[in-house]
Amino acid sequence: MHDTRLTDLDRASGRAFDTMFLTMMIKHHEGAIDMAESELRHSSYGPTKDLASDIIRSQTAEIAEMRAMLEAR
């Protein structure tokens, strides 16, 4: 995240804060998934491939949960 976005988040409160936080965390998790998918495509080291698979699974579930929170607002 850019420093400006984090400053905006720090200055927000209430519903605006919650929305910004969830939106930023979804983007953060999507970046982690992209990195993990790259690991699966290019790595040959089993433990890091296992970790990448775990990251994809857990962060995909967290993204779904955060999107549901946003929709419920």
N, CA, C and O atoms as a CHARMM CRD file, in Angstrom:
* protein
*
  292
    1    1 MET  N      0.82700  -1.17100   0.00000 PROA 1      0.00000
    2    1 MET  CA     0.00000   0.00000   0.00000 PROA 1      0.00000
    3    1 MET  C      0.88300   1.25000   0.00000 PROA 1      0.00000
    4    1 MET  O      1.95000   1.28700   0.61300 PROA 1      0.00000
    5    2 HSD  N      0.41300   2.23300  -0.68600 PROA 2      0.00000
    6    2 HSD  CA     1.12900   3.50900  -0.72300 PROA 2      0.00000
    7    2 HSD  C      0.95000   4.23200   0.60200 PROA 2      0.00000
    8    2 HSD  O     -0.07400   4.08800   1.27100 PROA 2      0.00000
    9    3 ASP  N      1.95400   5.00600   0.97000 PROA 3      0.00000
   10    3 ASP  CA     1.89200   5.76000   2.22400 PROA 3      0.00000
   11    3 ASP  C      0.66400   6.66300   2.27500 PROA 3      0.00000
   12    3 ASP  O      0.06200   6.84000   3.33400 PROA 3      0.00000
   13    4 THR  N      0.29500   7.23100   1.13100 PROA 4      0.00000
   14    4 THR  CA    -0.87400   8.10900   1.08700 PROA 4      0.00000
   15    4 THR  C     -2.13500   7.35500   1.48300 PROA 4      0.00000
   16    4 THR  O     -2.95700   7.86700   2.24300 PROA 4      0.00000
   17    5 ARG  N     -2.28700   6.14500   0.97000 PROA 5      0.00000
   18    5 ARG  CA    -3.47000   5.34300   1.29600 PROA 5      0.00000
   19    5 ARG  C     -3.48900   4.99400   2.77600 PROA 5      0.00000
   20    5 ARG  O     -4.54700   5.00900   3.40500 PROA 5      0.00000
   21    6 LEU  N     -2.32500   4.68100   3.33300 PROA 6      0.00000
   22    6 LEU  CA    -2.27000   4.36400   4.75700 PROA 6      0.00000
   23    6 LEU  C     -2.57500   5.58900   5.60600 PROA 6      0.00000
   24    6 LEU  O     -3.19800   5.47300   6.66100 PROA 6      0.00000
   25    7 THR  N     -2.14600   6.75100   5.16000 PROA 7      0.00000
   26    7 THR  CA    -2.46900   7.99200   5.86100 PROA 7      0.00000
   27    7 THR  C     -3.97000   8.24400   5.80600 PROA 7      0.00000
   28    7 THR  O     -4.58200   8.62500   6.80400 PROA 7      0.00000
   29    8 ASP  N     -4.56100   8.02500   4.61900 PROA 8      0.00000
   30    8 ASP  CA    -6.01500   8.17500   4.48500 PROA 8      0.00000
   31    8 ASP  C     -6.74300   7.23000   5.43300 PROA 8      0.00000
   32    8 ASP  O     -7.72400   7.60800   6.07300 PROA 8      0.00000
   33    9 LEU  N     -6.25400   6.00300   5.51400 PROA 9      0.00000
   34    9 LEU  CA    -6.86400   5.01700   6.40600 PROA 9      0.00000
   35    9 LEU  C     -6.75100   5.47500   7.86100 PROA 9      0.00000
   36    9 LEU  O     -7.70900   5.37300   8.62700 PROA 9      0.00000
   37   10 ASP  N     -5.59400   5.97200   8.22700 PROA 10     0.00000
   38   10 ASP  CA    -5.36500   6.42600   9.60200 PROA 10     0.00000
   39   10 ASP  C     -6.27700   7.58900   9.97400 PROA 10     0.00000
   40   10 ASP  O     -6.64600   7.74500  11.13800 PROA 10     0.00000
   41   11 ARG  N     -6.63600   8.39400   9.00100 PROA 11     0.00000
   42   11 ARG  CA    -7.48500   9.56900   9.25600 PROA 11     0.00000
   43   11 ARG  C     -8.97700   9.23000   9.22400 PROA 11     0.00000
   44   11 ARG  O     -9.80200  10.01400   9.69200 PROA 11     0.00000
   45   12 ALA  N     -9.31600   8.08500   8.68200 PROA 12     0.00000
   46   12 ALA  CA   -10.72700   7.70700   8.56100 PROA 12     0.00000
   47   12 ALA  C    -11.23400   7.13500   9.88300 PROA 12     0.00000
   48   12 ALA  O    -10.46400   6.78500  10.77700 PROA 12     0.00000
   49   13 SER  N    -12.55400   7.05600   9.96600 PROA 13     0.00000
   50   13 SER  CA   -13.15600   6.41500  11.13000 PROA 13     0.00000
   51   13 SER  C    -14.51400   5.85300  10.74200 PROA 13     0.00000
   52   13 SER  O    -15.05300   6.15800   9.67800 PROA 13     0.00000
   53   14 GLY  N    -15.04700   5.03400  11.62100 PROA 14     0.00000
   54   14 GLY  CA   -16.36600   4.46500  11.41400 PROA 14     0.00000
   55   14 GLY  C    -16.48300   3.65200  10.13800 PROA 14     0.00000
   56   14 GLY  O    -15.57900   2.90200   9.77100 PROA 14     0.00000
   57   15 ARG  N    -17.61500   3.81700   9.47200 PROA 15     0.00000
   58   15 ARG  CA   -17.91600   3.04500   8.26900 PROA 15     0.00000
   59   15 ARG  C    -16.86400   3.26700   7.16800 PROA 15     0.00000
   60   15 ARG  O    -16.47200   2.32000   6.48600 PROA 15     0.00000
   61   16 ALA  N    -16.41400   4.51200   6.99900 PROA 16     0.00000
   62   16 ALA  CA   -15.40100   4.80800   5.97900 PROA 16     0.00000
   63   16 ALA  C    -14.11300   4.03500   6.26100 PROA 16     0.00000
   64   16 ALA  O    -13.49500   3.49000   5.34700 PROA 16     0.00000
   65   17 PHE  N    -13.71500   3.99300   7.53500 PROA 17     0.00000
   66   17 PHE  CA   -12.52000   3.22500   7.90700 PROA 17     0.00000
   67   17 PHE  C    -12.70700   1.75200   7.58300 PROA 17     0.00000
   68   17 PHE  O    -11.84300   1.13200   6.96300 PROA 17     0.00000
   69   18 ASP  N    -13.82800   1.19700   8.00100 PROA 18     0.00000
   70   18 ASP  CA   -14.07600  -0.23000   7.77100 PROA 18     0.00000
   71   18 ASP  C    -14.02700  -0.56900   6.28500 PROA 18     0.00000
   72   18 ASP  O    -13.42600  -1.56600   5.88600 PROA 18     0.00000
   73   19 THR  N    -14.66200   0.26600   5.47300 PROA 19     0.00000
   74   19 THR  CA   -14.69000   0.02700   4.03000 PROA 19     0.00000
   75   19 THR  C    -13.28900   0.11800   3.43600 PROA 19     0.00000
   76   19 THR  O    -12.88500  -0.74000   2.65100 PROA 19     0.00000
   77   20 MET  N    -12.55200   1.15800   3.81100 PROA 20     0.00000
   78   20 MET  CA   -11.17800   1.30400   3.30600 PROA 20     0.00000
   79   20 MET  C    -10.30600   0.14100   3.75100 PROA 20     0.00000
   80   20 MET  O     -9.54800  -0.41200   2.95500 PROA 20     0.00000
   81   21 PHE  N    -10.41300  -0.23100   5.02200 PROA 21     0.00000
   82   21 PHE  CA    -9.60500  -1.32900   5.54900 PROA 21     0.00000
   83   21 PHE  C     -9.86800  -2.62100   4.77700 PROA 21     0.00000
   84   21 PHE  O     -8.93400  -3.28600   4.32900 PROA 21     0.00000
   85   22 LEU  N    -11.13100  -2.96600   4.62700 PROA 22     0.00000
   86   22 LEU  CA   -11.46700  -4.21400   3.93800 PROA 22     0.00000
   87   22 LEU  C    -11.04400  -4.17700   2.47300 PROA 22     0.00000
   88   22 LEU  O    -10.52600  -5.16300   1.94900 PROA 22     0.00000
   89   23 THR  N    -11.26200  -3.05400   1.81900 PROA 23     0.00000
   90   23 THR  CA   -10.88100  -2.92400   0.41200 PROA 23     0.00000
   91   23 THR  C     -9.37100  -3.04900   0.24400 PROA 23     0.00000
   92   23 THR  O     -8.89800  -3.72800  -0.66700 PROA 23     0.00000
   93   24 MET  N     -8.62200  -2.40100   1.11500 PROA 24     0.00000
   94   24 MET  CA    -7.16200  -2.47100   1.04300 PROA 24     0.00000
   95   24 MET  C     -6.66000  -3.87200   1.36400 PROA 24     0.00000
   96   24 MET  O     -5.72300  -4.35400   0.72700 PROA 24     0.00000
   97   25 MET  N     -7.27100  -4.53100   2.34300 PROA 25     0.00000
   98   25 MET  CA    -6.84900  -5.88300   2.69400 PROA 25     0.00000
   99   25 MET  C     -7.15200  -6.87400   1.57500 PROA 25     0.00000
  100   25 MET  O     -6.37700  -7.80400   1.35100 PROA 25     0.00000
  101   26 ILE  N     -8.26400  -6.69300   0.87200 PROA 26     0.00000
  102   26 ILE  CA    -8.56600  -7.56100  -0.26500 PROA 26     0.00000
  103   26 ILE  C     -7.47500  -7.42000  -1.31500 PROA 26     0.00000
  104   26 ILE  O     -6.98100  -8.42500  -1.82500 PROA 26     0.00000
  105   27 LYS  N     -7.09200  -6.19800  -1.64800 PROA 27     0.00000
  106   27 LYS  CA    -6.02900  -5.98500  -2.63700 PROA 27     0.00000
  107   27 LYS  C     -4.71100  -6.59600  -2.15500 PROA 27     0.00000
  108   27 LYS  O     -3.97700  -7.19800  -2.93800 PROA 27     0.00000
  109   28 HSD  N     -4.42100  -6.43900  -0.87900 PROA 28     0.00000
  110   28 HSD  CA    -3.19600  -7.00100  -0.29500 PROA 28     0.00000
  111   28 HSD  C     -3.19700  -8.53200  -0.43600 PROA 28     0.00000
  112   28 HSD  O     -2.19600  -9.13100  -0.83200 PROA 28     0.00000
  113   29 HSD  N     -4.32200  -9.14300  -0.10800 PROA 29     0.00000
  114   29 HSD  CA    -4.43200 -10.60100  -0.20900 PROA 29     0.00000
  115   29 HSD  C     -4.34700 -11.06200  -1.66100 PROA 29     0.00000
  116   29 HSD  O     -3.73600 -12.09100  -1.94900 PROA 29     0.00000
  117   30 GLU  N     -4.95500 -10.31100  -2.57300 PROA 30     0.00000
  118   30 GLU  CA    -4.87100 -10.66600  -3.98700 PROA 30     0.00000
  119   30 GLU  C     -3.42100 -10.64700  -4.47200 PROA 30     0.00000
  120   30 GLU  O     -3.02100 -11.48700  -5.27700 PROA 30     0.00000
  121   31 GLY  N     -2.63600  -9.68700  -3.98000 PROA 31     0.00000
  122   31 GLY  CA    -1.21300  -9.64200  -4.31400 PROA 31     0.00000
  123   31 GLY  C     -0.47100 -10.84900  -3.78200 PROA 31     0.00000
  124   31 GLY  O      0.40000 -11.39400  -4.45900 PROA 31     0.00000
  125   32 ALA  N     -0.80700 -11.27100  -2.57600 PROA 32     0.00000
  126   32 ALA  CA    -0.17800 -12.46300  -1.99900 PROA 32     0.00000
  127   32 ALA  C     -0.52400 -13.70700  -2.80400 PROA 32     0.00000
  128   32 ALA  O      0.32200 -14.57800  -3.00800 PROA 32     0.00000
  129   33 ILE  N     -1.76600 -13.78800  -3.26000 PROA 33     0.00000
  130   33 ILE  CA    -2.17700 -14.93400  -4.07500 PROA 33     0.00000
  131   33 ILE  C     -1.41800 -14.93700  -5.39200 PROA 33     0.00000
  132   33 ILE  O     -0.97300 -15.99500  -5.83900 PROA 33     0.00000
  133   34 ASP  N     -1.26000 -13.78200  -6.02100 PROA 34     0.00000
  134   34 ASP  CA    -0.49000 -13.69800  -7.26500 PROA 34     0.00000
  135   34 ASP  C      0.94000 -14.19600  -7.05300 PROA 34     0.00000
  136   34 ASP  O      1.47800 -14.93900  -7.87500 PROA 34     0.00000
  137   35 MET  N      1.54700 -13.77700  -5.94200 PROA 35     0.00000
  138   35 MET  CA     2.91100 -14.22000  -5.64300 PROA 35     0.00000
  139   35 MET  C      2.96400 -15.71900  -5.40700 PROA 35     0.00000
  140   35 MET  O      3.88600 -16.39100  -5.86900 PROA 35     0.00000
  141   36 ALA  N      1.98200 -16.24500  -4.69100 PROA 36     0.00000
  142   36 ALA  CA     1.94600 -17.67800  -4.39400 PROA 36     0.00000
  143   36 ALA  C      1.74300 -18.49400  -5.67500 PROA 36     0.00000
  144   36 ALA  O      2.33900 -19.55800  -5.84400 PROA 36     0.00000
  145   37 GLU  N      0.90400 -17.98800  -6.56600 PROA 37     0.00000
  146   37 GLU  CA     0.70900 -18.68800  -7.84400 PROA 37     0.00000
  147   37 GLU  C      1.98800 -18.69800  -8.66800 PROA 37     0.00000
  148   37 GLU  O      2.28700 -19.68400  -9.34100 PROA 37     0.00000
  149   38 SER  N      2.73600 -17.61400  -8.61800 PROA 38     0.00000
  150   38 SER  CA     4.03000 -17.56400  -9.29300 PROA 38     0.00000
  151   38 SER  C      4.98700 -18.59300  -8.69300 PROA 38     0.00000
  152   38 SER  O      5.72300 -19.26600  -9.41500 PROA 38     0.00000
  153   39 GLU  N      4.96800 -18.70400  -7.37600 PROA 39     0.00000
  154   39 GLU  CA     5.79300 -19.70700  -6.69500 PROA 39     0.00000
  155   39 GLU  C      5.44900 -21.10400  -7.20100 PROA 39     0.00000
  156   39 GLU  O      6.34500 -21.89700  -7.49000 PROA 39     0.00000
  157   40 LEU  N      4.17700 -21.40800  -7.30800 PROA 40     0.00000
  158   40 LEU  CA     3.76700 -22.73600  -7.78200 PROA 40     0.00000
  159   40 LEU  C      4.22600 -22.99100  -9.20900 PROA 40     0.00000
  160   40 LEU  O      4.60500 -24.11200  -9.54800 PROA 40     0.00000
  161   41 ARG  N      4.19600 -21.96600 -10.04300 PROA 41     0.00000
  162   41 ARG  CA     4.60400 -22.13500 -11.44900 PROA 41     0.00000
  163   41 ARG  C      6.10400 -22.29500 -11.61700 PROA 41     0.00000
  164   41 ARG  O      6.55600 -23.02100 -12.50300 PROA 41     0.00000
  165   42 HSD  N      6.88400 -21.62100 -10.77300 PROA 42     0.00000
  166   42 HSD  CA     8.31700 -21.51700 -11.04800 PROA 42     0.00000
  167   42 HSD  C      9.23000 -22.23600 -10.06700 PROA 42     0.00000
  168   42 HSD  O     10.40500 -22.44300 -10.37100 PROA 42     0.00000
  169   43 SER  N      8.74300 -22.61100  -8.93500 PROA 43     0.00000
  170   43 SER  CA     9.60700 -23.20000  -7.91300 PROA 43     0.00000
  171   43 SER  C      9.71100 -24.71200  -8.06600 PROA 43     0.00000
  172   43 SER  O      8.84000 -25.37100  -8.63300 PROA 43     0.00000
  173   44 SER  N     10.78900 -25.21900  -7.54800 PROA 44     0.00000
  174   44 SER  CA    10.94200 -26.67300  -7.49900 PROA 44     0.00000
  175   44 SER  C     11.12700 -27.15800  -6.05700 PROA 44     0.00000
  176   44 SER  O     11.32700 -28.35000  -5.82500 PROA 44     0.00000
  177   45 TYR  N     11.06100 -26.23400  -5.08500 PROA 45     0.00000
  178   45 TYR  CA    11.29300 -26.56400  -3.68300 PROA 45     0.00000
  179   45 TYR  C      9.95800 -26.88200  -3.01500 PROA 45     0.00000
  180   45 TYR  O      9.11100 -26.00300  -2.85300 PROA 45     0.00000
  181   46 GLY  N      9.78200 -28.12500  -2.63600 PROA 46     0.00000
  182   46 GLY  CA     8.53100 -28.62000  -2.09700 PROA 46     0.00000
  183   46 GLY  C      7.93900 -27.81500  -0.95000 PROA 46     0.00000
  184   46 GLY  O      6.75600 -27.47800  -0.99300 PROA 46     0.00000
  185   47 PRO  N      8.73200 -27.49300   0.08500 PROA 47     0.00000
  186   47 PRO  CA     8.16600 -26.75600   1.21200 PROA 47     0.00000
  187   47 PRO  C      7.59000 -25.38400   0.82600 PROA 47     0.00000
  188   47 PRO  O      6.56200 -24.97600   1.36600 PROA 47     0.00000
  189   48 THR  N      8.23800 -24.67900  -0.09300 PROA 48     0.00000
  190   48 THR  CA     7.68900 -23.37800  -0.48500 PROA 48     0.00000
  191   48 THR  C      6.45500 -23.54800  -1.36200 PROA 48     0.00000
  192   48 THR  O      5.55400 -22.71000  -1.33500 PROA 48     0.00000
  193   49 LYS  N      6.40800 -24.61500  -2.12900 PROA 49     0.00000
  194   49 LYS  CA     5.20100 -24.89200  -2.91800 PROA 49     0.00000
  195   49 LYS  C      4.02900 -25.21800  -1.99000 PROA 49     0.00000
  196   49 LYS  O      2.89800 -24.80000  -2.23500 PROA 49     0.00000
  197   50 ASP  N      4.31000 -25.96400  -0.93200 PROA 50     0.00000
  198   50 ASP  CA     3.27000 -26.27000   0.05900 PROA 50     0.00000
  199   50 ASP  C      2.77100 -24.98700   0.73000 PROA 50     0.00000
  200   50 ASP  O      1.56800 -24.79400   0.90300 PROA 50     0.00000
  201   51 LEU  N      3.70800 -24.11800   1.10400 PROA 51     0.00000
  202   51 LEU  CA     3.34300 -22.85600   1.71300 PROA 51     0.00000
  203   51 LEU  C      2.49800 -22.02200   0.74900 PROA 51     0.00000
  204   51 LEU  O      1.48900 -21.43900   1.14600 PROA 51     0.00000
  205   52 ALA  N      2.91200 -21.96900  -0.50800 PROA 52     0.00000
  206   52 ALA  CA     2.15800 -21.20900  -1.50800 PROA 52     0.00000
  207   52 ALA  C      0.73500 -21.73700  -1.63900 PROA 52     0.00000
  208   52 ALA  O     -0.21000 -20.95400  -1.73300 PROA 52     0.00000
  209   53 SER  N      0.57700 -23.03300  -1.64500 PROA 53     0.00000
  210   53 SER  CA    -0.76700 -23.61900  -1.72200 PROA 53     0.00000
  211   53 SER  C     -1.60200 -23.23700  -0.50800 PROA 53     0.00000
  212   53 SER  O     -2.78500 -22.92500  -0.63800 PROA 53     0.00000
  213   54 ASP  N     -0.98700 -23.26200   0.67500 PROA 54     0.00000
  214   54 ASP  CA    -1.68800 -22.85800   1.89800 PROA 54     0.00000
  215   54 ASP  C     -2.10500 -21.38900   1.83800 PROA 54     0.00000
  216   54 ASP  O     -3.20900 -21.03300   2.25000 PROA 54     0.00000
  217   55 ILE  N     -1.22200 -20.54800   1.32500 PROA 55     0.00000
  218   55 ILE  CA    -1.52100 -19.11800   1.20800 PROA 55     0.00000
  219   55 ILE  C     -2.69500 -18.90000   0.25700 PROA 55     0.00000
  220   55 ILE  O     -3.60400 -18.12700   0.55700 PROA 55     0.00000
  221   56 ILE  N     -2.67600 -19.57300  -0.87400 PROA 56     0.00000
  222   56 ILE  CA    -3.77000 -19.43000  -1.83300 PROA 56     0.00000
  223   56 ILE  C     -5.08900 -19.84400  -1.19600 PROA 56     0.00000
  224   56 ILE  O     -6.09000 -19.13700  -1.31600 PROA 56     0.00000
  225   57 ARG  N     -5.09000 -20.96300  -0.53300 PROA 57     0.00000
  226   57 ARG  CA    -6.31400 -21.48000   0.08900 PROA 57     0.00000
  227   57 ARG  C     -6.82600 -20.53700   1.18900 PROA 57     0.00000
  228   57 ARG  O     -8.00100 -20.17100   1.19800 PROA 57     0.00000
  229   58 SER  N     -5.95700 -20.15600   2.09700 PROA 58     0.00000
  230   58 SER  CA    -6.39800 -19.35000   3.23900 PROA 58     0.00000
  231   58 SER  C     -6.76700 -17.92800   2.82800 PROA 58     0.00000
  232   58 SER  O     -7.76100 -17.38000   3.30400 PROA 58     0.00000
  233   59 GLN  N     -5.97700 -17.33800   1.95400 PROA 59     0.00000
  234   59 GLN  CA    -6.26100 -15.95200   1.60400 PROA 59     0.00000
  235   59 GLN  C     -7.45700 -15.84300   0.65800 PROA 59     0.00000
  236   59 GLN  O     -8.15200 -14.82600   0.66000 PROA 59     0.00000
  237   60 THR  N     -7.70300 -16.86200  -0.13900 PROA 60     0.00000
  238   60 THR  CA    -8.91700 -16.88000  -0.95600 PROA 60     0.00000
  239   60 THR  C    -10.14200 -16.91200  -0.05000 PROA 60     0.00000
  240   60 THR  O    -11.12000 -16.20700  -0.29900 PROA 60     0.00000
  241   61 ALA  N    -10.09100 -17.72200   0.98900 PROA 61     0.00000
  242   61 ALA  CA   -11.20200 -17.78700   1.94400 PROA 61     0.00000
  243   61 ALA  C    -11.37300 -16.45800   2.67000 PROA 61     0.00000
  244   61 ALA  O    -12.50200 -16.01600   2.88400 PROA 61     0.00000
  245   62 GLU  N    -10.28000 -15.81900   3.04800 PROA 62     0.00000
  246   62 GLU  CA   -10.36600 -14.53500   3.73900 PROA 62     0.00000
  247   62 GLU  C    -10.92100 -13.45000   2.82000 PROA 62     0.00000
  248   62 GLU  O    -11.68200 -12.59300   3.26900 PROA 62     0.00000
  249   63 ILE  N    -10.55400 -13.47600   1.54600 PROA 63     0.00000
  250   63 ILE  CA   -11.10000 -12.51000   0.59200 PROA 63     0.00000
  251   63 ILE  C    -12.61400 -12.67900   0.49800 PROA 63     0.00000
  252   63 ILE  O    -13.34900 -11.69100   0.50400 PROA 63     0.00000
  253   64 ALA  N    -13.07700 -13.90600   0.41400 PROA 64     0.00000
  254   64 ALA  CA   -14.52200 -14.15800   0.34800 PROA 64     0.00000
  255   64 ALA  C    -15.21300 -13.61700   1.60200 PROA 64     0.00000
  256   64 ALA  O    -16.28800 -13.02200   1.51800 PROA 64     0.00000
  257   65 GLU  N    -14.60000 -13.82500   2.74200 PROA 65     0.00000
  258   65 GLU  CA   -15.17200 -13.33800   3.99700 PROA 65     0.00000
  259   65 GLU  C    -15.21500 -11.80500   4.01900 PROA 65     0.00000
  260   65 GLU  O    -16.21200 -11.21800   4.43800 PROA 65     0.00000
  261   66 MET  N    -14.14300 -11.16800   3.57100 PROA 66     0.00000
  262   66 MET  CA   -14.10800  -9.70900   3.56500 PROA 66     0.00000
  263   66 MET  C    -15.10400  -9.13000   2.56400 PROA 66     0.00000
  264   66 MET  O    -15.73700  -8.11100   2.84300 PROA 66     0.00000
  265   67 ARG  N    -15.24800  -9.76100   1.41500 PROA 67     0.00000
  266   67 ARG  CA   -16.24100  -9.29700   0.43500 PROA 67     0.00000
  267   67 ARG  C    -17.65900  -9.42100   1.01100 PROA 67     0.00000
  268   67 ARG  O    -18.50000  -8.54800   0.79700 PROA 67     0.00000
  269   68 ALA  N    -17.90900 -10.49200   1.72800 PROA 68     0.00000
  270   68 ALA  CA   -19.21900 -10.65700   2.36600 PROA 68     0.00000
  271   68 ALA  C    -19.45100  -9.56300   3.39400 PROA 68     0.00000
  272   68 ALA  O    -20.56600  -9.05700   3.51900 PROA 68     0.00000
  273   69 MET  N    -18.41100  -9.19300   4.13400 PROA 69     0.00000
  274   69 MET  CA   -18.53300  -8.09800   5.10600 PROA 69     0.00000
  275   69 MET  C    -18.87200  -6.79600   4.40600 PROA 69     0.00000
  276   69 MET  O    -19.72500  -6.04000   4.87100 PROA 69     0.00000
  277   70 LEU  N    -18.20500  -6.52800   3.28300 PROA 70     0.00000
  278   70 LEU  CA   -18.48500  -5.30700   2.53400 PROA 70     0.00000
  279   70 LEU  C    -19.92400  -5.29400   2.01800 PROA 70     0.00000
  280   70 LEU  O    -20.59600  -4.26400   2.07200 PROA 70     0.00000
  281   71 GLU  N    -20.38400  -6.41000   1.52900 PROA 71     0.00000
  282   71 GLU  CA   -21.74600  -6.49800   0.99700 PROA 71     0.00000
  283   71 GLU  C    -22.78600  -6.35500   2.09400 PROA 71     0.00000
  284   71 GLU  O    -23.87500  -5.83500   1.85100 PROA 71     0.00000
  285   72 ALA  N    -22.46700  -6.80800   3.29400 PROA 72     0.00000
  286   72 ALA  CA   -23.40500  -6.75700   4.40600 PROA 72     0.00000
  287   72 ALA  C    -23.56700  -5.35100   4.98000 PROA 72     0.00000
  288   72 ALA  O    -24.49500  -5.08600   5.74400 PROA 72     0.00000
  289   73 ARG  N    -22.67200  -4.47100   4.61100 PROA 73     0.00000
  290   73 ARG  CA   -22.70000  -3.09900   5.16500 PROA 73     0.00000
  291   73 ARG  C    -23.79800  -2.33300   4.58900 PROA 73     0.00000
  292   73 ARG  O    -23.98100  -1.16500   4.93000 PROA 73     0.00000
